[in-house]
Amino acid sequence: MLVIRAEDRPENYTEQIRHFNPTHLLYIHATLSGYVPGETHLLTLEEHKTTNLHESPLTTFDH
């Protein structure tokens, strides 16, 4: 398992993540979303593409 605390720039860790070559990627991000504070949601990569959760889309990690 590789854990990275990327703060607000996960795109700075793409090389390290690709080198680790994970089979799965769990991305935890706090955002203003209109949900109840503390509520969690699991988004697919396709769902993430339709929302603006971060300056860098998760597709940055898609290989």
Secondary structure, 3 states (H helix, E strand, C coil): CCCCCCCCCHHHHHHHHHHHCCCCCCCCCCCCCCCCCCCCCCCCHHHHHCCCCCCCCHHHHCC
